[in-house]
Amino acid sequence: MTNDGRSDRAAFQNDICHRNGRIPFAIDRSAGSEAFLDASRAALAEARGSKWTIAHIHIAFAEDYSDLPRNCQLFQAVEKLGAVKRGSWGAAPLEGFEPREGEIALFHNRNSAFRNTGLDDLLRERRIERLHVMGLATQFSVEHTVRDAADLGYAVTVLAPCCASADAEAHKASLKTMSMLAEIAKSGLV
């Protein structure tokens, strides 16, 4: 194993990606979502084939949403939609993105993969210094994760074809912003 790592950010879950999912603002299900999912599946397969450390960070809340942060409209919308409740079909990984034995699989209730998950400690135990990040929505979970990773001292690559948002302008702006914090890869794992 090299000191490369790749973090699959919370997003590849049924309520977020599946056509019958409850969250409509994470991915544009009408245009381009299949290309995004295909690129993400290919990147995951390539990382597994290269024996990289894989981290799946999924967002999920208590049945009654007692652990949901009430300070922002994003999380309030999730509650109104009745989405990503722990143990539900909606919080489960999308088909093809299920964690495998030996891969890191964590749940949290924030935007950043590093908040309240212990991810930093798990990566440092494995001597990971470089992260490849993918997921959605780009301007929320991906960008929050990249910002925290950069602040924690990781070298970060954002896999642009493996990031998405229902808001194309926000996606584009977020990639531009993150280019000051991370390498933005247009294809492959680099």
C-alpha positions as CSV (number, residue, x, y, z in Angstrom):
1,M,0.0,0.0,0.0
2,T,1.2,3.5,-0.8
3,N,0.6,6.6,1.3
4,D,-2.2,7.4,-1.1
5,G,-5.8,7.3,0.0
6,R,-9.1,8.0,-1.4
7,S,-12.2,9.1,0.4
8,D,-15.6,8.4,-1.0
9,R,-17.6,11.2,0.5
10,A,-21.1,10.8,1.8
11,A,-23.4,10.9,-1.2
12,F,-23.7,7.5,-2.8
13,Q,-26.8,6.7,-0.9
14,N,-30.3,5.9,-2.2
15,D,-32.1,9.0,-1.0
16,I,-29.4,11.2,-2.6
17,C,-28.6,9.4,-5.9
18,H,-31.4,6.9,-6.7
19,R,-34.2,8.0,-9.0
20,N,-36.7,7.3,-6.2
21,G,-34.6,9.0,-3.6
22,R,-36.1,11.7,-1.4
23,I,-33.5,14.5,-1.8
24,P,-33.9,16.4,-5.1
25,F,-31.2,19.0,-4.6
26,A,-28.1,16.9,-4.5
27,I,-28.0,15.6,-8.1
28,D,-29.8,16.4,-11.3
29,R,-31.5,13.1,-12.0
30,S,-32.7,14.3,-15.4
31,A,-29.3,15.2,-17.0
32,G,-25.9,13.7,-16.6
33,S,-26.4,11.7,-13.4
34,E,-25.6,8.4,-15.2
35,A,-22.3,9.7,-16.5
36,F,-21.4,10.9,-13.0
37,L,-22.4,7.6,-11.4
38,D,-20.5,5.6,-14.1
39,A,-17.4,7.7,-13.6
40,S,-17.7,7.3,-9.8
41,R,-18.1,3.5,-10.1
42,A,-15.1,3.3,-12.4
43,A,-12.9,5.4,-10.0
44,L,-14.0,3.2,-7.0
45,A,-13.1,0.0,-9.0
46,E,-9.7,1.5,-10.0
47,A,-8.9,2.5,-6.4
48,R,-9.9,-1.0,-5.1
49,G,-7.8,-2.6,-7.8
50,S,-4.8,-0.4,-6.7
51,K,-5.4,-1.5,-3.1
52,W,-6.0,2.0,-1.9
53,T,-7.6,2.7,1.4
54,I,-11.3,3.4,0.7
55,A,-13.5,5.4,3.1
56,H,-17.3,5.6,2.7
57,I,-18.8,8.4,4.7
58,H,-22.6,8.4,4.7
59,I,-24.9,10.9,6.2
60,A,-27.7,9.6,8.4
61,F,-29.9,10.9,11.2
62,A,-31.9,9.4,14.0
63,E,-35.5,8.3,13.2
64,D,-36.8,11.4,15.1
65,Y,-34.0,13.7,13.7
66,S,-33.0,14.5,17.3
67,D,-29.3,14.6,16.1
68,L,-30.0,16.8,13.1
69,P,-28.3,20.2,13.2
70,R,-31.0,22.8,13.2
71,N,-28.9,25.8,12.3
72,C,-29.1,25.6,8.5
73,Q,-31.7,25.3,5.8
74,L,-30.0,22.3,4.2
75,F,-30.5,20.0,7.2
76,Q,-34.0,21.4,7.8
77,A,-34.9,20.4,4.2
78,V,-33.6,16.9,4.8
79,E,-35.9,16.5,7.8
80,K,-39.0,17.9,5.9
81,L,-38.3,15.4,3.2
82,G,-38.0,12.5,5.7
83,A,-34.7,11.5,4.2
84,V,-31.6,9.6,5.2
85,K,-32.9,8.1,8.5
86,R,-30.5,5.6,10.0
87,G,-31.4,2.1,9.0
88,S,-33.7,3.1,6.2
89,W,-33.5,2.2,2.5
90,G,-32.7,5.9,1.8
91,A,-29.6,6.0,4.0
92,A,-28.3,2.7,2.6
93,P,-25.5,2.8,0.0
94,L,-26.6,3.0,-3.6
95,E,-26.1,-0.2,-5.5
96,G,-22.5,-0.6,-6.6
97,F,-21.2,1.7,-3.8
98,E,-21.5,-0.7,-0.9
99,P,-18.5,-0.8,1.5
100,R,-16.5,-4.0,1.3
101,E,-14.8,-5.8,4.1
102,G,-11.7,-3.9,5.2
103,E,-12.9,-0.6,3.9
104,I,-13.7,2.3,6.2
105,A,-17.5,2.8,6.6
106,L,-18.7,5.7,8.8
107,F,-21.9,7.6,9.4
108,H,-22.2,11.2,10.4
109,N,-24.7,14.0,10.6
110,R,-22.7,17.0,9.2
111,N,-21.4,18.2,5.8
112,S,-17.7,17.4,6.3
113,A,-16.5,13.8,6.3
114,F,-14.1,14.8,9.2
115,R,-16.8,16.1,11.6
116,N,-17.7,13.7,14.4
117,T,-16.5,10.6,12.5
118,G,-12.9,9.8,13.7
119,L,-11.9,9.8,10.0
120,D,-8.7,11.8,10.6
121,D,-7.5,9.3,13.2
122,L,-8.3,6.3,11.0
123,L,-6.4,7.8,8.0
124,R,-3.4,8.8,10.2
125,E,-3.2,5.2,11.6
126,R,-2.9,4.0,8.0
127,R,-0.3,6.7,7.3
128,I,-2.5,8.3,4.6
129,E,-1.2,11.6,3.4
130,R,-3.1,12.1,0.1
131,L,-6.8,12.0,-0.4
132,H,-8.8,11.7,-3.6
133,V,-12.3,13.0,-2.9
134,M,-15.5,12.4,-4.8
135,G,-19.2,12.7,-4.0
136,L,-22.0,15.1,-3.9
137,A,-23.3,17.7,-3.5
138,T,-20.1,19.4,-4.7
139,Q,-20.8,22.7,-3.0
140,F,-21.8,21.1,0.3
141,S,-20.3,17.8,1.4
142,V,-17.4,17.7,-1.1
143,E,-16.3,21.3,-0.5
144,H,-16.6,21.0,3.3
145,T,-14.6,17.8,3.3
146,V,-11.9,19.3,1.1
147,R,-11.6,22.4,3.2
148,D,-11.2,20.3,6.4
149,A,-8.7,17.9,4.7
150,A,-6.6,20.8,3.6
151,D,-6.7,22.4,7.0
152,L,-5.6,19.1,8.5
153,G,-2.6,18.9,6.2
154,Y,-3.6,16.4,3.7
155,A,-2.7,16.7,0.0
156,V,-6.1,16.6,-1.7
157,T,-7.2,15.7,-5.3
158,V,-10.9,16.3,-6.2
159,L,-12.1,13.9,-8.9
160,A,-14.2,16.4,-10.8
161,P,-16.1,13.8,-13.0
162,C,-17.0,12.0,-9.8
163,C,-18.6,15.1,-8.1
164,A,-22.1,16.4,-8.9
165,S,-24.8,18.8,-7.8
166,A,-28.4,19.6,-9.0
167,D,-27.2,23.2,-9.2
168,A,-24.7,23.3,-12.1
169,E,-23.5,26.8,-11.4
170,A,-22.9,26.0,-7.7
171,H,-21.0,22.9,-8.8
172,K,-18.8,24.9,-11.2
173,A,-18.1,27.7,-8.6
174,S,-17.3,25.1,-5.9
175,L,-14.7,23.4,-8.2
176,K,-13.2,26.8,-8.9
177,T,-13.0,27.6,-5.2
178,M,-11.5,24.3,-4.3
179,S,-8.8,24.7,-6.9
180,M,-7.0,26.9,-4.4
181,L,-7.1,24.0,-1.8
182,A,-6.7,20.9,-3.9
183,E,-5.8,19.6,-7.3
184,I,-8.8,19.3,-9.5
185,A,-8.5,16.2,-11.7
186,K,-10.5,16.1,-14.9
187,S,-10.3,12.3,-15.2
188,G,-8.9,9.3,-13.6
189,L,-7.3,8.9,-10.2
190,V,-4.1,10.8,-11.1
